[in-house]
Amino acid sequence: MTEKKHKSGFVNIVGNPNVGKSTLMNRLVGERISIITSKAQTTRHRIMGIVNTDDMQIVYSDTPGVLQPNYKLQESMLNFSESALGDADVLLYVTDVVETIDKNEAFLQKVQKVECPVLLLINKIDLTNQEGLEKLVAHWQEILPSAEIIPVSALSNFNIDHVKKRIETLMPESPPYFEKDALTDKPARFFVTEIIREKILLYYQKEIPYAVEVVVELFKESEDLIHIKALIIVERDSQKGIVIGHQGQALKKVGAMARKDIERFFNKKVFLEMFVKVEKDWRNRDSILRNFGYRLD
């Protein structure tokens, strides 16, 4: 009996903001790797989730939604999305039944030139009818004729197993790229910052969540407890006041919400301390953005 050859590859998820990329990523990986909120620009980095079986390793990449940059942070987010076009073994282009098809033509033109297999996933199909879906499929066939179009609902898990099977079929033969017990390429601290940032996105309104970055200054793990000190960076003194809230109530509430999720993520008790610091105009400052792990090249 011939031994089964090992397959490995990179599956990169791209598309406009709010089409459900992070929900899809978490479905495909089977873990809550990417944070999900209804606000655009929730994902800022390229986040990998790794699925391992005995004879296969699939490395999924969630990327920021494609947008026209207004400041350097958004330029970096676009860099993450565009880099995902160059190193994919399979590209998942995610759209939905709501967005206008020509929303980001410049990026679509780059997708048209991609040489790897492209699966075009039309998400949120529960928000349309058969006739509307058929029109969308026909339209997308004109724009990306070489793509394989699959209607899905990431939220209700519809057709996701079919997508997984297609990806497995398309994986090239290769040894694994990461250790076989790896779940992600990101360190534990990264997920702490993402969970805290998710709670900030959910709790505060308007500009505040977009002006915030989170830095973990201390992550000290003992047998039964993780001690975490996190710094919330804002751009202005007025934002600092809003994040802290009257008598510190807002910060306490966000801290309590984050601590519960961090404990669930690590399956361990957590002592979480949070502080707020002003870094004027950090979203446009190269040195600070690099320190936060953003690509500027």
C-alpha positions, 0 to 999 in steps of 0.5 A: 500500500502506498503511503499517503503524501502530506499536503500543506498550503496557505489559504488566504481570505480577502475581501471588503470590510464587513462581508464576514471574513472573520466569521468565515475564518473562525468556522474554517479553523474551528477556533475563535482566532479572529475578533468579530464585531459589526464595525468595519476595520475590526481586523487590523493584522494578517492573522493565521489559523492552522488546521492540522490532520495526520496528512495535511496542514492548512494555514488560513489567513484572515486579512483586513477589509480592503479600503482606501487608506486615510492614514498610515495605519490603514495603509499598513492594513491594505499592505496586509491584504495585498500581500495575501494575493502573492503567497496564496496556494488558494485564495478565498475572495469573500463578498456578500449579497449586500455590497455593490460588486464594483466597490473596490475595482483596483483590488479586484483587478489584482485578484483577476491576475492571481495565478492560484485557484480562486474560490469566490464565496458569496456570503450571507445568502440568507439575506436574498432569494434564489433569483437575486442569488442567480443574478449575483452569480452571473455577474461575478462570473463575468468579473472573475471567470476563472473563479469557482463560485460558492454561495455560503452563510458563515453565520449559519454554517451553510456550505462551509463543509463543502468549502473545506472539502474543495480547499483540501482537494486543492492543497499542494503536496508539501511538508508542514510549514509549522509544528503540527500542534500549532494553532496560529503563528501569533503569540499569546499576547496578541490574542489578549490585545485582540480580545481587549480591542474587541470589547472596546469596539463593542463598548464605545461609540464613534471614533474611539475604537478606531483611535485605540491600540492595545499593548500587553506590557506584562504576561506572566503565567503561573500554574493557576493564574495569568497576570496581565498588564495591558496599556490602552493607547489613545490619540487625545486626552479627551479620548482618554477621559471617555475610555476611563469613564466617570470614576473609572466605570467604563474601563472597569466594565471593559476590563471585566468583559475582556477578563472573562473572554481571556480566561475562556481562551486560555482556560485559566484564571486571569488577573487583568490590569488596564491603563490608558496612555495618550500617544498623539496621532499614533496612527500616522507615526511610523515608529509607533506603528512599527512597534505595534507590528504594522507593515509600512513597506 
